[in-house]
Structure formats: C-alpha cells, structure tokens
Amino acid sequence: MRPLPASLVCCALAAAGAAFAQEPAEGPPAQPPASTTTPEPSAAPASDDATPALETAREAVRATTVWLARGVDSWFGDRPFEDGGRVSDGVLSIGLFKRESERPDVNVRLHARLRLPNLHESGFAFLGRDDPREVVADTPGAVARWERLPRDTRNDREFLAGIGVALRDALDVRLGLRGGFKPYLQVRYHDEWRPREANLVEFRQTFFLNKEDQLGSTTALSFAHADSAQLTLRWLAAATITQRARRYDTTSVIGAYRAFGDRRLLSLELLTNSLEGTGVTIDDAGVLLKWEQPFLRDWLVGEMTIGSFWPRPDPTVPRTHLWAAGLGVRISF
C-alpha cells in the first residue's frame, strides 16, 4: 500500500494523529508529527523589528530546555550530553481565550521531548507546562479543555517532567512529577492502522496511577477519512474513568479539516461532552471554527478560533448559549 500524499498527511494527522498528542513524544497538539530536528528559519521576509526579538525569545527557551536536559542527564551517568543528547519536538504555545461572560484566560503551555545519552536507547525524558489532570490522564489534545475554550482555568497549569521507556513500538511506561513533586505513573498503548489508503484509524489506551485519582484509565479512538488531498473528515472519542470518581467523562469530536498549502489549515469541529451521573445526557456542546497559518517564520504559527457553546451542567437549569473566541501563537524550537 503506497503512502498517503504529503498534503493529506498534513491535514489528516493534524486532526487524527496529533489530536492524540498530549506531549511531544507524538508531536504537538494540532500539528502533524514534528521532526526530531529543529526547524530552520524561513527564508520569507519578515519585519526587521519583530524578527530579532522573536528569534531571541525562541533561542532563550531552547537554551533553557537544553540546560535542563543536560542537568537531568547527569543524574544517570557520566556520558557527555553532546554524545547523542538533543531536545526535539519543543513547542511553546501562548493563547488568549474567552467565553462570553467569563474573564479572559491567558494560557501558556510548553512541551519538549528530551533524548538523554545516559538513559538506555529506548529511554526518553519529557517536560512541560500544562493542565496536570489532562497530562496524567493522557487526554487527547483535541478534547482537552484548552481546545474547547472552557470556563476560567487559569490556575490549572503546572510544570511537569518525567522519564519513560519504550517497551515495544506501541507500548511505553512513564514516571512523572507534577507541581509540588506529586508523582504519577502511566502505561500507554498506542497503535494505528490504515485499512485503506484514504483511511487512518488510531487507538490509544492509557492506565494511570496518582494520589488524587488513584487508578484511572483513558481510552481514545480516532477515525480519519481523506475525502481528497486537501479535505479530511475525522471522528474522535475519548473516555476517562478513575477509581475515585467512578464515573465516565466522555468527549466526542466530529470535524472537517481543509488544507490550503503552506501549512494553512481551516477546521470546523462539533464537540460534545458527557459526564456520567449528572442527569444530563450532554452537559456541554459546541462548534469551533479555527484558522491557523505560519507567519514571519515557518516555526511561528498563529491561530484564530471562534466558538459557540451550549452548556447545561445541571438538569435543573435550562441550556444556555455562549460565544467564545481565542487567539494564539505556537513557537517550535
């Protein structure tokens, strides 16, 4: 079976593959799987005033991440970091999101994957700043709350770090620490199939253990169909249950993704969320329209999102309607 066209991969995996990503071991959210090499600056012209400042900020973030990687690597042995060590899939995301009648939420997220020479060849490390509940539960990016322009969650981000080992191609184990040195353990199985050239099926099963939730599980299934080289349709569903909560939190996304070349992407998504035991079949539903494209440099991507939501968290109150909007940038390093 011959591989999918490049333009199709850019569109399909932007939705299906990378939607599964919660940290850059599988690529940053809302992007195709990233290369392990650092993106080179675009040759396109840019503002003389803006570009040096952006490049300085990007290099500062990367230098700090390399410094951290070098320090962590020294814990495991005396092999120099230059002997095979690297930082890959680094992404710094800054976004401003607002739902109607809610305060604006400034969201700063960071993810990077670290190759440490003193770990075994199948070992890796990771670090980031994100919602710890979704990182621990391994929530797919497309159903994470920051993608749904949620109510105020500005205090939910924490720094996270950890190490992992790939036991097989589709199975890995991760031991991490979240803010306040709270440990968690993940066992993740992830596989994909292409039953036909235009179809991509992905399955991910994650078991996790931490003090807050005790034992938990997240199951995610995605199906993407390339209607053409530019248009992809995708369905994604994810369900999480924990020993402490003992009820399923289920989210479904149905989307259409239209690529326009030069990594420009227009997406339209219908999202529904259900929490077992609330007495409401769907406690939140919404429509998201998003446009993203690089600007100034190919490692700098801008996003603009408009959403319309119909929440009803309580069966005793009628369903309401809220508008939402967001602006964001992603810096790859």
VEXMI-288462 format. One record per residue: residue number from 1; residue in one letter; y, x, z negated of N, C-alpha, C, O in turn. Coordinates in steps of 0.05 Angstrom, whole numbers. Each point is the difference from the previous one (the first is absolute). Layout:
<sites>
   num   residu     n.c2     n.c1     n.c3    ca.c2    ca.c1    ca.c3     c.c2     c.c1     c.c3     o.c2     o.c1     o.c3
   NUM        a        Y        X        Z        Y        X        Z        Y        X        Z        Y        X        Z
...
</sites>
This chain:
<sites>
   num   residu     n.c2     n.c1     n.c3    ca.c2    ca.c1    ca.c3     c.c2     c.c1     c.c3     o.c2     o.c1     o.c3
     1        m      -24       17        0       24      -17        0       25       18        0        3       17      -17
     2        r       14      -21       36       23       17        2       21       -8      -21        1      -23       -8
     3        p       16       42       -1       20       -6      -21       21      -19        9        5       -4       24
     4        l        8       -8      -44       23      -18        6       23       15       11        4       23       -7
     5        p       13      -36       24       24       13       10       18        8      -23        0      -12      -21
     6        a       16       33       26       18       10      -21       19      -21       -9        5       -2      -24
     7        s        7      -13       42       19      -20       -8      -13      -22      -16       13      -12      -18
     8        l      -39        6       23      -14      -20      -15       -6       10      -28        3      -15      -19
     9        v      -11       40       17       -5       12      -26       25       -1      -18       -1       -7      -23
    10        c       24       13       35       26        0      -14        5      -28      -11       10       -2      -23
    11        c      -16      -18       38        6      -27       -8      -21      -11      -19        6      -12      -21
    12        a      -32       15       29      -22      -12      -15       -3       13      -27       -2      -14      -20
    13        l        2       40       19       -4       13      -26       25       -1      -17       -2        5      -24
    14        a       25      -10       36       24       -4      -16       -5      -25      -18       11       -2      -22
    15        a      -27      -17       33       -5      -24      -16      -27        2      -15        0       -5      -24
    16        a      -21       12       38      -26       -1      -11       -8       24      -16       -7       -2      -24
    17        g        9       25       36       -9       24      -15       18        8      -22       -9        2      -23
    18        a       34        1       29       18       10      -21        8      -22      -19       10        6      -22
    19        a      -14      -31       29        4      -21      -20      -18        3      -24        6       -9      -22
    20        f      -30       22       26      -18        6      -22       10       22      -17       -9        3      -23
    21        a       28       13       32        8       24      -15       17       -7      -24       18      -16        1
    22        q      -25       29      -23       17       -2      -24       11       27       -7       20        2      -14
    23        e      -32       19       23       10       27       -2       -8       15       25      -18       -8       14
    24        p       32       30       -7       -2       11       26      -26       13        8       -2       14       21
    25        a      -19      -17      -37      -26       10        9       -8      -14       25      -16       10       16
    26        e       27      -34      -11       -7      -15       24       25       -6       16       -1      -17       18
    27        g       24       30      -24       24       -5       15       19      -17      -16       -9      -17      -16
    28        p       35       20       20       20      -16      -15        0      -29        9       -8       -6       23
    29        p       16      -12      -40        1      -27        7       16       -6       25       20       13        5
    30        a      -30      -33       10       14      -10       24        4       22       21       19       -2       16
    31        q      -36       22      -15        0       19       21      -28        7        9      -19       -5      -15
    32        p       15       15       39      -26       10        8       -8       23      -18       18       13      -12
    33        p      -44       -6        9       -8       22      -16       15       25        8        1        7       24
    34        a       11        7      -43       17       23        6      -16       25        4      -22        3      -10
    35        s       33       15       25      -12       26        5        2       17      -25       18       -5      -17
    36        t      -35       25       14        1       17      -23       21       22        3        4       16      -18
    37        t        9      -15       40       22       19        4       26      -13       -5        3      -24        3
    38        t       17       40      -10       27      -10       -6       13       -8       26        1       17       19
    39        p       11      -41      -16       14       -7       24       23       19        6       15        8      -17
    40        e      -13       -1       43       22       17        8       25      -17        6       -3      -22        9
    41        p       27       33      -13       24      -15        5        1       -8       30       -8       15       17
    42        s       19      -39      -13        2       -9       27       22       15       15       19       10      -11
    43        a      -23       -8       37       20       14       17       23      -19        7       19        9       13
    44        a      -21      -34      -21       21      -19        7       25        7      -14       -1       10      -23
    45        p       25      -14       35       25        6      -13        4      -17      -25       -9      -22       -1
    46        a       24       34      -18        5      -15      -25       28        8      -10       12       20       10
    47        s       -2      -35      -29       26        5      -11        0       27      -14      -17        6      -16
    48        d       38       11       22        2       26      -12        5       -3      -30       -8       18      -16
    49        d       20      -40        7        6       -3      -28      -25      -10      -15       -6       10      -22
    50        a       -9      -29       33      -22      -12      -14      -25       17        0      -15        2      -20
    51        t        9       11       43      -25       15        2       -4       22      -20      -22        1      -12
    52        p       41       17        8       -5       22      -20       -6      -11      -28      -17       11      -14
    53        a       31      -32        6       -5      -11      -27      -28      -12       -2      -13        3      -20
    54        l        5      -17       41      -27      -12        0      -21       21        0      -20       -2      -14
    55        e       23       23       31      -19       21        1       -2       16      -27      -21        8       -8
    56        t       44       -5       -5        1       14      -26      -15      -17      -21      -16       11      -15
    57        a       20      -37       15      -14      -17      -18      -30        0        5      -16        1      -19
    58        r        9       -2       44      -29        0        8      -13       26       -9      -22       -1      -12
    59        e       35       24       17      -12       25       -8       -1        3      -30      -19       13      -10
    60        a       38      -24       -4       -1        1      -29      -23      -15      -11      -14        9      -19
    61        v        9      -33       29      -23      -16       -9      -26       15        6      -18        1      -17
    62        r       16       10       41      -25       15        8       -3       25      -18      -23        5       -9
    63        a       44       10        5       -2       24      -17       -9       -7      -28      -16       15      -12
    64        t       27      -36        1       -8       -9      -27      -29       -8       -1      -15        7      -19
    65        t        5      -21       40      -28       -8        1      -18       24        2      -21        1      -12
    66        v       29       19       29      -16       24        3       -1       16      -27      -21       10       -8
    67        w       44       -9       -6        0       13      -26      -19      -13      -20      -14       14      -14
    68        l       14      -41       14      -19      -14      -17      -29        5        8      -17        5      -17
    69        a       12       -5       43      -27        5        9      -10       28       -7      -23        4       -8
    70        r       41       16       10       -7       27       -7       -7        2      -30      -19       14       -7
    71        g       35      -27      -10       -5        0      -28      -26      -13       -8      -15       11      -16
    72        v        9      -34       28      -25      -14       -6      -24       17       10      -20        1      -14
    73        d       23       11       37      -22       16       11       -7       23      -18      -23        8       -2
    74        s       43        4      -12       -5       23      -17      -17       -8      -24      -11       18      -13
    75        w        9      -44        6      -17       -8      -22      -30        3        6      -16        3      -19
    76        f        9       -2       44      -28        0        8      -11       27        8      -24        3        6
    77        g       41       17       -4      -10       27        8       23       19        7       23       -7       -2
    78        d      -31       30       11       19       21        7        5        4       30       15       18        8
    79        r      -27      -35        8        4        3       29       28       -8        7       10      -20       -9
    80        p        4       37       25       28       -6        7        3      -26       15      -17       -8       16
    81        f       39       -7      -21        5      -25       13        3        4       30       -7      -18       16
    82        e       18       41       -8        3        5       29      -26        2       15       -1       -2       24
    83        d      -21        5      -38      -27        2       12      -12      -27        5      -20       -7      -11
    84        g       33       -9       28      -10      -26        8       13      -24      -13       -6      -22        6
    85        g       25       27      -25       13      -22      -13       22      -12       17       12       13       17
    86        r       -8      -39      -19       21      -14       15        6      -27      -12      -15      -11      -15
    87        v       39        1       23        8      -27       -7        1      -16       26       12        8       19
    88        s      -26      -31      -18       -1      -16       24        5      -29       -6       -1       -9      -23
    89        d        7       -6       44        4      -29       -3       22       -7      -20       -2      -21      -13
    90        g       22       38       10       21       -6      -19       20      -20       11        9        2       22
    91        v       -3      -23      -38       18      -21        8       18       -7      -24      -10       -6      -22
    92        l       36        6       25       19      -10      -19       13      -25       12       12        1       21
    93        s      -16      -24      -35       11      -25        9       21      -10      -19       -3        0      -24
    94        i       26       -9       36       22      -11      -16        7      -27       12        6       -2       24
    95        g       -7      -18      -40        5      -27       10       18      -16      -18        0        4      -25
    96        l       15      -23       36       16      -19      -14      -10      -28        7        1       -8       23
    97        f      -12       -6      -42      -12      -26        5       13      -21      -18        9        5      -23
    98        k       -7      -30       33       13      -21      -15      -12      -27        8        0       -7       24
    99        r       -9       -8      -44       -6      -28        4       24      -17       -8       16        8      -18
   100        e      -13      -31       30       22      -18       -6       -1       -7      -30      -21       -6      -11
   101        s       45        7       -1        4       -6      -29      -11       22      -18        1       -4      -24
   102        e      -11       26       35      -10       22      -17       19       24        4       14        2       20
   103        r      -15       16      -39       16       25        2      -13       18       21      -24        0        3
   104        p       40       17       10      -11       19       19      -18       20      -14        4        7      -23
   105        d      -25        2       37      -20       18      -11        1       25       17       -7       -1       24
   106        v       14       24      -35       -1       26       14      -27       12       -6       -7        5      -23
   107        n       -8       -1       44      -28        9       -2       -2       29       11        5        4       24
   108        v      -13       15      -41       -4       28        9      -30        6       -4      -10       -1      -22
   109        r       -3        8       44      -29        5       -1       -5       27       13       13        8       19
   110        l      -33        6      -30       -7       27        9      -30        2        1      -14       -8      -19
   111        h        3       20       40      -28        6        2       -4       26       15       15        7       18
   112        a      -35        8      -27       -7       25       14      -29        7       -7      -10       -6      -22
   113        r       -4       18       41      -27        9       -4        0       31       -1       13       13       17
   114        l      -28       -2      -36        1       29       -4      -27       12        5      -21       -9      -10
   115        r       21       31       26      -24       16        4        2       24      -17       18       17        3
   116        l      -36      -15      -23        1       22      -20      -23       19        5      -24       -8       -2
   117        p       29       33        8      -21       20        7      -20        4      -23      -24        5        6
   118        n       32       -8      -31      -18        4      -22      -19      -23       -6      -18        2      -17
   119        l       23      -25       30      -19      -22       -1      -22        4       21        4       15       19
   120        h      -26      -29      -23      -21        1       20       10      -11       27       20      -14        0
   121        e      -33       22       21        9       -9       27        3      -30        2       17      -10       15
   122        s      -34       -5      -29        2      -29        1       19      -12      -20        4      -24       -2
   123        g       10       42      -14       19      -10      -20       28       -1       11        7       13       20
   124        f       10      -29      -33       28       -3        8       15      -10      -25      -12       -7      -20
   125        a       38        8       22       18      -10      -21       20      -18       13        5        1       24
   126        f        8      -17      -40       20      -19       10       21       -4      -22       -5        3      -23
   127        l       29      -10       32       21       -7      -19       18      -21       13        0       -3       25
   128        g       16      -11      -41       17      -20       11       16      -15      -22       -3        5      -23
   129        r       19      -23       33       15      -18      -18       -2      -28       12        9       -5       22
   130        d      -21      -14      -37       -5      -26       11       -6      -19      -23        1        8      -24
   131        d       -8      -33       31       -8      -20      -20      -28        9      -10      -19       -1       15
   132        p       16        8      -41      -26       10       -9      -22      -20        1      -23        7        4
   133        r       29      -33       -7      -21      -20        0      -12       -2       28      -25       -3        3
   134        e       41        6       18      -11       -2       27      -13       26        8      -19        0       16
   135        v       28       23      -26      -13       26        6      -27        0      -13      -20        7       13
   136        v       18      -14      -38      -25        0      -15      -20      -19       13      -24        6        3
   137        a       33      -30        4      -17      -20       12       -6        5       29      -16      -13       12
   138        d       30       33        0       -3        7       28        7      -23       19      -15       -7       18
   139        t       37       -6      -24        9      -23       16        9        9       27       15       19        3
   140        p      -25      -31       19        9        7       27       30       -2        3       12      -19      -11
   141        g        0       37       26       29        1        2       12      -26       10       22       -8       -9
   142        a      -35       -5       28       12      -24       13        0      -24      -19       15      -19        5
   143        v      -30       20      -27        0      -22      -19       13        8      -26        0      -15      -20
   144        a       10       40       18       14        9      -24       26      -15       -4       11      -11       20
   145        r       -2        9      -44       24      -17       -6       25       11       14       17      -16        7
   146        w      -15       42       -4       25       10       12        1       -8       30       22       -2       11
   147        e      -45       -4        1        0       -9       28        8      -30        1        8      -10       22
   148        r      -11       -4      -44        5      -29        0       28       -7      -10        6      -23       -6
   149        l       12       43        3       27       -4      -10       -1      -18      -25       12      -21        0
   150        p      -25       31      -21       -6      -17      -23       24       -3      -19       22       11        5
   151        r      -26      -27      -26       20       -1      -21        4       27      -13      -16       18        5
   152        d       36      -16      -21        9       26      -12      -24       15      -12      -12      -10      -19
   153        t        7       34       29      -22       17      -11       10       29       -2      -15       18        1
   154        r       41      -15       -6       12       27        1      -11       18      -22        2       25        3
   155        n      -14      -36      -25      -10       17      -21      -30        5        3      -13       10      -19
   156        d        1      -17       41      -29        2        3       -9       26       13      -24        4        2
   157        r       42       13        6       -9       25       13       -3       22      -21       15        3      -18
   158        e      -36       13       22       -6       23      -17      -10       23       17       -8       -4       23
   159        f       10       28      -33      -12       23       13      -30        1       -5       -9       -5      -23
   160        l       -6       11       44      -29        2       -2      -10       25       13       13       10       19
   161        a      -34        1      -29      -12       24       11      -30        0       -7       -9      -13      -18
   162        g       -6       28       34      -29        2       -6      -14       17       20       12       12       18
   163        i      -38       -9      -23      -18       15       18      -23      -18        9       -7      -19      -14
   164        g       -4       26       36      -23      -16       11      -20       18       14        6       23        6
   165        v      -29      -34       -1      -20       14       14      -14      -19       19       -8      -22       -8
   166        a        4       30       33      -13      -16       20      -30        5       -2       -9       22        7
   167        l       -6      -42      -16      -29        3       -3      -14       -2       27      -19       13        5
   168        r       30      -31       12      -10       -4       27       25       -7       17       22       -1      -10
   169        d      -27       -2       36       23       -6       18       14      -26       -9       25       -2        3
   170        a      -39      -17      -13       11      -26       -6        3       -5      -30        8      -22       -8
   171        l      -15       41       -9        0       -4      -29       14       22      -14       -5       24        5
   172        d       23      -31      -23       13       21      -17        5      -10      -28        1      -25       -5
   173        v        2       43      -13        5       -5      -29       27       13       -7        5       23        8
   174        r       12      -38      -23       26       10       -7        5       -3      -30       -6      -21      -11
   175        l       17       41       -1        9       -1      -28       29        5        0       10       21        8
   176        g        5      -40      -19       29        2        1       13       -5      -26      -12       -9      -20
   177        l       38       16       19       17       -5      -24       25      -15       10       12        8       19
   178        r       -5      -29      -33       25      -14        5       20        6      -22       -6       15      -19
   179        g       30      -25       21       21        6      -19       -9       -3      -29      -14      -19       -7
   180        g       22       38      -10       -8        0      -28      -28       11       -4      -12       -4      -21
   181        f        2       19       41      -26       13       -2      -23      -21       -5      -17        5      -17
   182        k       18      -27       31      -20      -20       -2      -21        5       23        8       -2       23
   183        p      -33        8      -30      -19        6       21      -12      -24       13       -1      -22      -11
   184        y       -8       25       36      -16      -20       13      -20       13       19        4       22        8
   185        l      -25      -37       -2      -22       10       17       -4      -20       23        0      -24       -4
   186        q       -4       35       28       -6      -17       24      -24       11       14       -5       24        2
   187        v      -11      -43        8      -22        6       18        5      -17       25        0      -25       -2
   188        r        5       38       25        9      -15       24      -20        5       23       -7       22        7
   189        y        0      -45        5      -16        1       25       17      -12       22       10      -22       -3
   190        h       -8       36       26       17       -9       22      -14        7       26       -8       23        5
   191        d        5      -44       12      -13        5       25       13      -18       21       13      -19       -6
   192        e      -17       26       32       11      -16       22      -20        0       23      -16       18        3
   193        w       19      -39       13      -18       -4       23       17      -10       23       20      -14       -4
   194        r      -29       20       28       12      -11       25      -22      -15       15      -12       12       18
   195        p        7      -37      -24      -21      -15       14        6       -2       30      -19       -2       16
   196        r       44        1       -9        9        1       28       23       19        2       13        8      -20
   197        e       -6        0       45       22       19        4       26      -10      -12       16       16      -10
   198        a      -11      -42       12       26      -11       -8        0       -9      -29       20      -10      -10
   199        n      -43       13       -5       -1      -11      -27       -5       23      -20      -14       19        6
   200        l       26      -22      -29       -3       19      -22       -5      -15      -26       17      -17       -7
   201        v      -39       22       -6       -7      -13      -26        0       22      -21      -12       21        3
   202        e       26      -27      -25        0       19      -23       -8      -14      -26        7      -23       -4
   203        f      -22       37      -12       -9      -10      -26        6       21      -21       -6       24        4
   204        r       16      -33      -27        4       19      -22       -7      -14      -26        8      -22       -6
   205        q      -24       36      -10       -8      -10      -26        7       22      -20       -9       23        2
   206        t       25      -31      -22        8       19      -21       -7      -11      -27        7      -23       -7
   207        f      -20       39       -9       -4       -6      -29       18       19      -16        1       24        6
   208        f       12      -35      -26       19       16      -15       -4       -6      -30       -9      -21       -8
   209        l       17       40       -8       -2       -2      -29       25       12      -13        7       23        5
   210        n        6      -39      -22       22       10      -16        2      -16      -25      -14      -19       -4
   211        k       32       28      -14        2      -12      -27       11      -29        2       -9      -18      -14
   212        e       29       14       32       13      -26        1      -19      -22       11       -1      -21      -11
   213        d      -12       27       33      -16      -20       14      -30        2       -7      -15      -18        7
   214        q        7       40      -19      -29        7       -4      -12        3       27       11       15       17
   215        l      -34      -27      -12      -13        3       27       11      -20       19        3      -24       -7
   216        g        3       33       32       10      -18       20      -10        6       27      -13       20        5
   217        s       18      -38       14      -10        3       27       20      -11       20       11      -22       -5
   218        t       -7       36       28       17      -10       22      -17        1       25      -10       21        7
   219        t        8      -43        7      -14       -2       25       20       -7       22       15      -19       -2
   220        a      -15       35       24       19       -5       22      -15        0       27      -17       17        4
   221        l       24      -36       13      -13       -2       26       22       -5       21       18      -17       -4
   222        s      -19       32       26       21       -3       21      -14       -1       27      -20       13        6
   223        f       32      -30       11      -10       -3       28       25        1       18       18      -16       -3
   224        a      -18       35       22       22        3       19      -11       -3       28      -21       10        7
   225        h       36      -25        9       -7       -4       29       23        8       17       23      -11       -3
   226        a      -27       29       22       21        8       19        0      -19       23      -17        1       18
   227        d       37      -19      -18        2      -19       22        9       15       26       -7       -9       22
   228        s       22       30      -26        8       17       23        7       28      -12       -4        4      -24
   229        a       13       14       42        7       27      -10       24       -1      -18        5       20      -14
   230        q       11      -41       15       24       -2      -16       -2      -20      -24       15        2      -19
   231        l      -33      -21       21       -1      -22      -19      -27        0      -15      -21        0       12
   232        t       23        0      -39      -24       -1      -17        2      -23      -19       22       -5      -12
   233        l      -44       -9        8       -1      -22      -20      -18       10      -23      -20       14        5
   234        r       27      -21      -30      -15       11      -22       -2      -21      -23       19      -14       -6
   235        w      -43       14       -6       -4      -16      -25      -10       19      -21      -18       16        4
   236        l       30      -18      -28       -7       17      -22       -2      -18      -25       18      -16       -5
   237        a      -39       20      -11       -3      -15      -25       -9       20      -22      -16       18        6
   238        a       27      -21      -30       -7       17      -22       -2      -17      -25       16      -18       -4
   239        a      -35       25      -13       -4      -15      -25       -5       21      -23      -16       18        3
   240        t       30      -22      -25       -3       17      -23       -8      -16      -25       11      -22       -4
   241        i      -30       32      -11       -7      -13      -26       -5       22      -20       -9       22        6
   242        t       16      -27      -31       -3       20      -21      -15      -13      -24       -1      -24       -3
   243        q      -11       41      -13      -15       -9      -23       18      -14      -20       -9      -19      -14
   244        r       34       28       12       18      -12      -19       10      -27       10        1      -20      -15
   245        a        8       18       40       12      -25       10      -22      -20        7        4      -24       -5
   246        r      -26       33       17      -23      -17        7        8      -23       19      -11      -22       -2
   247        r       29       28       20        7      -20       21        9       15       25       13       21       -2
   248        y      -19      -32       25        6       14       25       29       -4        8       11      -22       -2
   249        d        1       44       11       27        0       12       -5        6       30       -6       23        7
   250        t       10      -42       10       -7        2       28       24       -3       18       17      -18       -4
   251        t      -14       36       23       22        0       19      -11        2       29      -19       15        5
   252        s       31      -30       13       -8        0       28       24        5       18       22      -11       -6
   253        v      -25       27       27       22        5       18      -10       -5       29      -21       11        8
   254        i       35      -27        7       -5       -4       28       24       10       15       22      -10       -5
   255        g      -25       29       23       24       12       13       -4        6       29      -22        2       11
   256        a       45        0        3        2        8       28       18       24        1       21        0      -13
   257        y      -29       21       28       15       26        0        4        8       29      -18        3       16
   258        r       44        0       -9        7        6       28       14       27        1       21        5      -12
   259        a      -34       14       26       11       27        3       18        1       25       -7      -12       20
   260        f       29       27      -22       19        2       22        3       29        9       19        6       15
   261        g      -37       12      -23        3       28        7       18       15      -19       16      -12      -14
   262        d      -17       38       15       16       17      -18       -3       -8      -29       19        2      -16
   263        r      -43      -11        9       -6       -8      -28       17      -22      -11        5       -2      -24
   264        r        5      -15       42       15      -24       -8      -21      -23       -2      -16       -4       17
   265        l       18      -11      -39      -20      -20       -6       13      -25      -11       16        1      -19
   266        l      -22      -24       30        8      -26      -10      -24      -15      -10      -20       -2       14
   267        s       22       -8      -39      -23      -14      -11        8      -27      -12       23       -3      -10
   268        l      -41      -16       11        4      -26      -11      -25       -6      -17      -22        0       11
   269        e       25       -6      -37      -23       -3      -18        3      -26      -16       22       -7       -9
   270        l      -44       -7        6       -3      -23      -17      -16        9      -24      -23        8        3
   271        l       34      -11      -28      -13        9      -24       -5      -23      -19       18      -17       -3
   272        t      -41       17       -9       -6      -20      -21      -12       14      -24      -15       20        4
   273        n       21      -29      -28      -11       12      -24      -11      -22      -18       13      -21       -3
   274        s      -36       26       -9      -13      -20      -18       -9       15      -25      -12       21        2
   275        l       17      -33      -25      -10       11      -25      -17      -22      -13        9      -21       -7
   276        e      -34       28        3      -19      -19      -11        8       -9      -28        9       15      -17
   277        g      -12      -41       12        5      -11      -26       28      -10       -5        6       -8      -22
   278        t       12        9       42       27       -9       -4        4      -30        6       20      -11       -8
   279        g      -40       -1       21        3      -28        7       14       -4       26        3      -23        9
   280        v        5       44        5       13       -1       26      -17       15       20       -8       22       -5
   281        t        2      -35       27      -17       12       21       13       25       11      -13       21        1
   282        i       39      -22        6       15       23       10       25        2      -18       18      -18        2
   283        d      -15       39      -18       23        2      -17       24       14       13       22       -2      -10
   284        d      -27       14       34       23       11       15       -9        2       29      -22        9        6
   285        a       40      -16       12       -5        2       29       26        9       12       22       -6       -9
   286        g      -24       20       31       24       10       13       -4       10       28      -22        3        9
   287        v       44        1        5        1       11       27       18       25        0       22       -1      -10
   288        l      -32       23       21       15       25        1        4        9       28      -19        1       16
   289        l       44        5       -8        6       11       26       12       28       -5       19        3      -14
   290        k      -32       17       27        8       28       -5        4       15       26      -16       -3       18
   291        w       37       19      -18        5       19       23        1       28      -12       14        5      -20
   292        e      -27       14       33        1       28       -9        1       18       24      -12       -5       21
   293        q       28       27      -24        2       20       22       11       26      -12       14        0      -20
   294        p      -20       23       33       12       25       -8       29        1        8        8      -13       19
   295        f        8       29      -34       28        5        8        8       27      -10      -11       10      -20
   296        l       29        2       34       10       27       -6      -22       22        4        4       19       15
   297        r      -26      -22      -28      -23       18        2      -25      -16        0       -1      -22      -10
   298        d      -21       34       22      -25      -15        2      -13       -3      -28      -18      -17       -2
   299        w       26       32      -18      -12       -3      -27       15      -19      -17       -6       -4      -23
   300        l       27       -9       34       16      -19      -15       -3      -27       14        9       -4       23
   301        v      -20      -15      -37       -5      -27       11       15      -21      -17       -1        0      -24
   302        g       15      -17       38       15      -22      -13      -15      -26        2      -14       -5       20
   303        e       17      -12      -40      -13      -26        0       20      -22       -7       18        4      -17
   304        m      -20      -27       30       16      -23       -7      -19      -24       -2      -15       -5       19
   305        t       16      -10      -41      -19      -21       -5       15      -25       -9       19        1      -15
   306        i      -28      -24       26       10      -26       -8      -24      -17       -8      -19       -1       15
   307        g       21      -13      -37      -22      -16       -9        8      -28       -9       23       -4       -9
   308        s      -41      -14       10        4      -28      -10      -25       -7      -16      -22        2       10
   309        f       26      -10      -36      -22       -4      -18        1      -27      -13       22      -12       -4
   310        w      -45        1       -3       -3      -26      -13      -18        3      -25      -23       -6        0
   311        p       35       16      -22      -16        5      -24       -4      -26      -16       16      -18        0
   312        r      -39       17      -14       -6      -22      -19      -20       11      -21      -24       -6        1
   313        p       33       22      -20      -18       12      -19      -11      -19      -21      -19        6      -14
   314        d       32      -30       12       -8      -19      -21       -4      -28       13       18       -9       15
   315        p      -40       -4      -20       -5      -26       13       19      -22      -11        1      -22       13
   316        t       13       27      -35       18      -21      -10       27        0       13       16      -18       -5
   317        v      -11       37       22       26        1       14       -5        0       30      -20        9       10
   318        p       39      -21        6       -3       -1       29        3       27       13       12       18      -12
   319        r      -23      -15       35        3       25       15       29        3       10       12      -19        9
   320        t       -2       44      -13       28        5        8        0       18       25      -20       10        9
   321        h       44       -7        2        4       17       24       20       22       -6       21       -6      -11
   322        l      -28       31       18       17       23       -5        1       18       24      -20        5       13
   323        w       44        4       -6        3       21       20       -2       27      -12        6        4      -24
   324        a      -13       16       39       -1       28       -9        7       18       22       -4       -6       24
   325        a       14       30      -30        7       20       20       -4       28      -12        1        4      -24
   326        g       -6       15       42       -3       27       -9        8       21       21       -2       -5       24
   327        l       12       27      -33        6       23       17      -13       25      -12        0        3      -25
   328        g      -11       14       41      -13       24      -11       -2       22       20        3       -3       24
   329        v       -8       27      -35       -5       24       17      -25       14      -11       -6       -1      -24
   330        r       -8       14       42      -23       17       -7        4       28       11        6        4       23
   331        i       -9       15      -41        3       28        7      -27       14       -2      -12        1      -22
   332        s        1        8       44      -25       15        0        5       29       -4       19       11       11
   333        f      -36        2      -27        4       28       -5      -26       15       -2       -1       24       -5
</sites>
